[in-house]
Amino acid sequence: MPRPYECVKVLLHLFMNSQNQQHNTIPTERLKQSRFGNLGDSIFYSSTLIFATSVLVATLLIGFQLIKTSWPAIQHFGWRFLFTSTWDPVHQIYGAWPYIWGTLASSLLALILAVPVAIGTAIFLVELSPKWLRGVLSFMVELLAAVPSVVYGLWGIFVLIPVLQKIQGGIALSKLSVLPIFAGAPTGYSMMAGALVLSIMILPIITAVTRDVIANVPATQREAAFGLGSTHWEAVKGPILRSARSGIMGAVILGLARALGETMAITMVIGNGKDASLSLLAPANTLASILANQFAEASGLQLPSLMYIALVLFGVAIIVNAIARLLLWNMSRGMKHA
């Protein structure tokens, strides 16, 4: 038979639990009731709802305006516009394939150059860096993200282009010049110049997101790896990166979206060529740079064709960002369940 003080202890425990449940439920119920029951809360809720909805409305209006303005080119060229290479304002014949190719090639090259550096930097910041150095390096990464794109373009013109000219001159005099990827005059303005500038520009966003993703990997993953006798390298390449892979992929796709939409910096260094070439040393062009170069003087069917290019770029940006957000959401959901 239980003792009296034990019965009292059990009753007090049940009473405290019931009180905690009431305290936890009452604020939520009051919030639901006060959302529309109080004038100030109603105004606050309605105004924030309007602000949130305005973002969606603005996006839809941009898409509608792009479709409306580019409709003559869509009717005239159809899907052929995306796969033909002629851009002739004199004869009103337009095709966007060289610019699509330049956008995809420069962005993918930039990812190849930036992703290893970004992931390595993020791993060092989270796992290996001393505290005094971590703050300095994190600040430098964020500083790179704050630099205007035109500054990157000027750096490319005055620093990067002369270096590439010397490298291309040496390649032109060697046997490598017979390879398609090294063909082209040694001007320095080339696909490689654009990819190098883009890689530096997307490095901060990939590094920052990857750093946050790795830092949010549950501590139990590290403890389990070290408890099984793993070295630091084995723990990082195993459970830590495996848990963070969806988030890292989302960071990479966000960087890709940044590279796809970059205009000024790449326009200043890529050479603005008109052909879709396999050469890394030949001038090229992108969807964003052709818009920047020709929009001000466009006339006739050229303006709807440029708006068609803008519509394609708008759609690609939305799709890429949506994929990145889905991957990051999947990563955060997996961490909650871990």
LINTA-V54094 format. One record per residue. N is the residue number from 1. SS is DSSP state (~ for helix, > for strand, _ for the rest). PHI is phi in whole degrees, -180 to 180 (NA if undefined). OMEGA is omega in degrees with one decimal (none if undefined). Layout:
n = (N | N)
ss = (SS | SS)
phi = (PHI | PHI)
omega = (OMEGA | OMEGA)
This chain:
n = (1 | 2 | 3 | 4 | 5 | 6 | 7 | 8 | 9 | 10 | 11 | 12 | 13 | 14 | 15 | 16 | 17 | 18 | 19 | 20 | 21 | 22 | 23 | 24 | 25 | 26 | 27 | 28 | 29 | 30 | 31 | 32 | 33 | 34 | 35 | 36 | 37 | 38 | 39 | 40 | 41 | 42 | 43 | 44 | 45 | 46 | 47 | 48 | 49 | 50 | 51 | 52 | 53 | 54 | 55 | 56 | 57 | 58 | 59 | 60 | 61 | 62 | 63 | 64 | 65 | 66 | 67 | 68 | 69 | 70 | 71 | 72 | 73 | 74 | 75 | 76 | 77 | 78 | 79 | 80 | 81 | 82 | 83 | 84 | 85 | 86 | 87 | 88 | 89 | 90 | 91 | 92 | 93 | 94 | 95 | 96 | 97 | 98 | 99 | 100 | 101 | 102 | 103 | 104 | 105 | 106 | 107 | 108 | 109 | 110 | 111 | 112 | 113 | 114 | 115 | 116 | 117 | 118 | 119 | 120 | 121 | 122 | 123 | 124 | 125 | 126 | 127 | 128 | 129 | 130 | 131 | 132 | 133 | 134 | 135 | 136 | 137 | 138 | 139 | 140 | 141 | 142 | 143 | 144 | 145 | 146 | 147 | 148 | 149 | 150 | 151 | 152 | 153 | 154 | 155 | 156 | 157 | 158 | 159 | 160 | 161 | 162 | 163 | 164 | 165 | 166 | 167 | 168 | 169 | 170 | 171 | 172 | 173 | 174 | 175 | 176 | 177 | 178 | 179 | 180 | 181 | 182 | 183 | 184 | 185 | 186 | 187 | 188 | 189 | 190 | 191 | 192 | 193 | 194 | 195 | 196 | 197 | 198 | 199 | 200 | 201 | 202 | 203 | 204 | 205 | 206 | 207 | 208 | 209 | 210 | 211 | 212 | 213 | 214 | 215 | 216 | 217 | 218 | 219 | 220 | 221 | 222 | 223 | 224 | 225 | 226 | 227 | 228 | 229 | 230 | 231 | 232 | 233 | 234 | 235 | 236 | 237 | 238 | 239 | 240 | 241 | 242 | 243 | 244 | 245 | 246 | 247 | 248 | 249 | 250 | 251 | 252 | 253 | 254 | 255 | 256 | 257 | 258 | 259 | 260 | 261 | 262 | 263 | 264 | 265 | 266 | 267 | 268 | 269 | 270 | 271 | 272 | 273 | 274 | 275 | 276 | 277 | 278 | 279 | 280 | 281 | 282 | 283 | 284 | 285 | 286 | 287 | 288 | 289 | 290 | 291 | 292 | 293 | 294 | 295 | 296 | 297 | 298 | 299 | 300 | 301 | 302 | 303 | 304 | 305 | 306 | 307 | 308 | 309 | 310 | 311 | 312 | 313 | 314 | 315 | 316 | 317 | 318 | 319 | 320 | 321 | 322 | 323 | 324 | 325 | 326 | 327 | 328 | 329 | 330 | 331 | 332 | 333 | 334 | 335 | 336 | 337 | 338)
ss = (_ | _ | _ | ~ | ~ | ~ | ~ | ~ | ~ | ~ | ~ | ~ | ~ | ~ | ~ | ~ | ~ | ~ | ~ | ~ | ~ | ~ | ~ | ~ | ~ | ~ | ~ | ~ | ~ | ~ | ~ | ~ | ~ | ~ | ~ | ~ | ~ | _ | ~ | ~ | ~ | ~ | ~ | ~ | ~ | ~ | ~ | ~ | ~ | ~ | ~ | ~ | ~ | ~ | ~ | ~ | ~ | ~ | ~ | ~ | ~ | ~ | ~ | ~ | ~ | ~ | ~ | ~ | ~ | ~ | ~ | ~ | ~ | ~ | ~ | ~ | ~ | ~ | ~ | ~ | ~ | ~ | _ | _ | _ | _ | > | > | _ | _ | _ | _ | > | > | _ | _ | ~ | ~ | ~ | ~ | ~ | ~ | ~ | ~ | ~ | ~ | ~ | ~ | ~ | ~ | ~ | ~ | ~ | ~ | ~ | ~ | ~ | ~ | ~ | ~ | ~ | ~ | ~ | ~ | ~ | ~ | ~ | ~ | _ | _ | ~ | ~ | ~ | ~ | ~ | ~ | ~ | ~ | ~ | ~ | ~ | ~ | ~ | ~ | ~ | ~ | _ | _ | ~ | ~ | ~ | ~ | ~ | ~ | ~ | ~ | ~ | ~ | ~ | ~ | ~ | ~ | ~ | ~ | ~ | ~ | ~ | ~ | ~ | ~ | ~ | ~ | _ | _ | ~ | ~ | ~ | ~ | _ | ~ | ~ | ~ | _ | _ | _ | _ | _ | _ | _ | _ | ~ | ~ | ~ | ~ | ~ | ~ | ~ | ~ | ~ | ~ | ~ | ~ | ~ | ~ | ~ | ~ | ~ | ~ | ~ | ~ | ~ | ~ | ~ | ~ | ~ | _ | _ | _ | ~ | ~ | ~ | ~ | ~ | ~ | ~ | ~ | ~ | _ | _ | _ | _ | ~ | ~ | ~ | ~ | ~ | ~ | ~ | ~ | ~ | ~ | ~ | ~ | ~ | ~ | ~ | ~ | ~ | ~ | ~ | ~ | ~ | ~ | ~ | ~ | ~ | ~ | ~ | ~ | ~ | ~ | _ | _ | ~ | ~ | ~ | ~ | ~ | ~ | _ | > | _ | _ | _ | _ | _ | _ | _ | _ | _ | _ | _ | _ | > | _ | _ | ~ | ~ | ~ | ~ | ~ | ~ | ~ | ~ | ~ | ~ | ~ | _ | _ | _ | ~ | ~ | ~ | ~ | ~ | ~ | ~ | ~ | ~ | ~ | ~ | ~ | ~ | ~ | ~ | ~ | ~ | ~ | ~ | ~ | ~ | ~ | ~ | ~ | ~ | ~ | ~ | ~ | ~ | ~ | ~ | ~ | ~ | ~ | ~ | ~ | ~ | _)
phi = (NA | -68 | -75 | -59 | -68 | -69 | -63 | -62 | -62 | -65 | -64 | -63 | -64 | -65 | -65 | -65 | -63 | -66 | -67 | -64 | -63 | -66 | -66 | -77 | -92 | -62 | -60 | -65 | -65 | -66 | -62 | -64 | -74 | -81 | -58 | -117 | -82 | -112 | -63 | -63 | -67 | -64 | -66 | -62 | -64 | -67 | -68 | -67 | -64 | -65 | -62 | -67 | -69 | -63 | -64 | -65 | -64 | -62 | -63 | -65 | -65 | -62 | -62 | -62 | -66 | -65 | -65 | -62 | -73 | -89 | -59 | -58 | -71 | -64 | -67 | -76 | -104 | 63 | -72 | -60 | -58 | -80 | -125 | -107 | -111 | -83 | -130 | -127 | -64 | -66 | -97 | 55 | -120 | -135 | -147 | -103 | -59 | -59 | -79 | -64 | -62 | -62 | -65 | -67 | -66 | -66 | -69 | -68 | -62 | -63 | -65 | -59 | -78 | -89 | -62 | -59 | -65 | -65 | -67 | -61 | -64 | -64 | -62 | -64 | -63 | -87 | -101 | -121 | -72 | -66 | -61 | -67 | -84 | -61 | -65 | -65 | -67 | -63 | -64 | -66 | -63 | -67 | -67 | -61 | -69 | -88 | -71 | -62 | -65 | -66 | -68 | -61 | -63 | -65 | -61 | -63 | -68 | -92 | -116 | -73 | -60 | -59 | -66 | -67 | -60 | -66 | -65 | -66 | -63 | -66 | -67 | -62 | -91 | -106 | -74 | -67 | -66 | -79 | -77 | -59 | -76 | -115 | -79 | 130 | -72 | -78 | -93 | 91 | -79 | -160 | -60 | -64 | -61 | -63 | -67 | -64 | -65 | -63 | -62 | -70 | -73 | -90 | -59 | -63 | -69 | -67 | -64 | -64 | -67 | -63 | -59 | -67 | -66 | -65 | -64 | -91 | -64 | -55 | -62 | -63 | -64 | -67 | -62 | -66 | -64 | -68 | -66 | -86 | 91 | -73 | -76 | -61 | -63 | -67 | -68 | -70 | -73 | -94 | -66 | -70 | -68 | -67 | -71 | -97 | -64 | -65 | -66 | -65 | -63 | -63 | -63 | -64 | -71 | -63 | -64 | -62 | -62 | -64 | -70 | -63 | -95 | -66 | -120 | -66 | -62 | -72 | -62 | -76 | -125 | -83 | 98 | 54 | -77 | -110 | -116 | -89 | -113 | -81 | -74 | -78 | -102 | -92 | -62 | -141 | -153 | -129 | -60 | -70 | -72 | -67 | -65 | -67 | -80 | -116 | -66 | -65 | -110 | -74 | -151 | 64 | -75 | -66 | -64 | -60 | -67 | -66 | -68 | -62 | -62 | -62 | -64 | -62 | -64 | -63 | -65 | -63 | -62 | -65 | -64 | -64 | -66 | -64 | -62 | -62 | -65 | -64 | -66 | -66 | -65 | -63 | -65 | -66 | -67 | -64 | -68 | -67 | -79 | -70)
omega = (-177.1 | 177.7 | -177.2 | -176.4 | 176.3 | 176.8 | 178.5 | 179.8 | 178.7 | -179.8 | 177.6 | 179.1 | 178.4 | 180.0 | -179.6 | 177.4 | 179.9 | 178.4 | 178.3 | 178.4 | 178.7 | 179.2 | -179.8 | -175.8 | -175.8 | 179.6 | 179.4 | 179.2 | 178.9 | 177.3 | -179.6 | -179.0 | -175.3 | -179.4 | 179.8 | -178.8 | -179.6 | -175.8 | -179.2 | 178.8 | 178.5 | 178.4 | 179.6 | -179.5 | -177.9 | -178.6 | 178.2 | 175.6 | 177.7 | 179.3 | -179.3 | -179.4 | -178.5 | 177.8 | 178.5 | -179.8 | 179.1 | 178.5 | 179.1 | 178.7 | 176.8 | 178.7 | 179.2 | -178.8 | 177.8 | 179.1 | -178.9 | -177.0 | -178.4 | -174.1 | 176.6 | 177.9 | 178.0 | 178.5 | -174.4 | -174.1 | -177.7 | 180.0 | 178.6 | -178.7 | -175.6 | -172.0 | 176.3 | -169.6 | -177.0 | 174.7 | -171.5 | -179.9 | -179.2 | -179.1 | 177.3 | 176.3 | -173.7 | 175.2 | -170.4 | -173.6 | 178.8 | -178.2 | 173.5 | 178.5 | 179.5 | 178.7 | -178.3 | -177.0 | -178.9 | -179.4 | 179.7 | 175.2 | 177.9 | 177.3 | 179.6 | -179.3 | -170.7 | -171.4 | 178.7 | 179.3 | -178.0 | -179.2 | 177.1 | 178.1 | -179.4 | 178.5 | 179.4 | -178.4 | -174.8 | -168.2 | -167.8 | -171.3 | 170.1 | -173.6 | -177.3 | 179.6 | -178.1 | 179.7 | 179.5 | -178.4 | 177.8 | 177.4 | -179.7 | 177.0 | 178.9 | 177.7 | 177.0 | 179.6 | -176.7 | -178.6 | 178.6 | -176.3 | -179.6 | 176.9 | 175.0 | 178.6 | 178.2 | 176.0 | 178.2 | -178.2 | -171.1 | -178.0 | -173.3 | -176.2 | 177.1 | 178.1 | 179.5 | 176.1 | 178.6 | 179.2 | 179.7 | 176.5 | 176.5 | 178.0 | -179.5 | 179.8 | -178.4 | 179.6 | 178.8 | -176.6 | 179.6 | 179.4 | -178.1 | -176.2 | 179.6 | 178.9 | 177.5 | 179.0 | -177.7 | 179.0 | -176.6 | 178.2 | -169.2 | 175.0 | -179.6 | 177.8 | 178.2 | -179.5 | 179.2 | 178.7 | 178.7 | -178.9 | 177.9 | -177.7 | -178.8 | -179.3 | -177.5 | -175.9 | 178.6 | 179.9 | -176.2 | -179.1 | 178.8 | 177.5 | -179.4 | -179.7 | -179.8 | 179.4 | -178.0 | 173.6 | -176.5 | -179.7 | 179.7 | 177.7 | 178.8 | -178.1 | 179.2 | 179.7 | 179.5 | 178.2 | 177.8 | 176.5 | 179.9 | 170.6 | 179.7 | 179.1 | -179.8 | 178.1 | -179.5 | -176.3 | -179.7 | -172.8 | -175.2 | 179.7 | 178.5 | 178.0 | -175.2 | -170.0 | 179.3 | 178.2 | 177.8 | 176.9 | 175.5 | 176.9 | 178.9 | -179.1 | 173.3 | 174.7 | 176.8 | 177.7 | 176.4 | -179.7 | -178.9 | -175.3 | -178.1 | -173.8 | -166.3 | -174.7 | -177.5 | 175.9 | -176.6 | -173.0 | -171.5 | 174.3 | 175.8 | 175.4 | -176.6 | -175.8 | 173.6 | -174.3 | 175.4 | -175.1 | 174.3 | -175.2 | -179.7 | 175.3 | -179.9 | 180.0 | 179.2 | 178.3 | -178.7 | -176.7 | 177.8 | 175.4 | -179.0 | -175.2 | -168.2 | -173.2 | -175.2 | -176.5 | -177.3 | 177.6 | 179.0 | -179.3 | -179.7 | -179.5 | 175.2 | 178.3 | 176.3 | 176.9 | 173.7 | 176.2 | 178.3 | 178.2 | 177.7 | 179.9 | 178.1 | 179.6 | 179.1 | 180.0 | 179.3 | -178.6 | -178.4 | 179.3 | 177.9 | 177.2 | 179.4 | -179.4 | 178.3 | 179.2 | 178.0 | 176.6 | 177.6 | 178.7 | -178.5 | 178.2 | 177.7 | 178.7 | 179.4 | -178.9 | -176.0 | none)
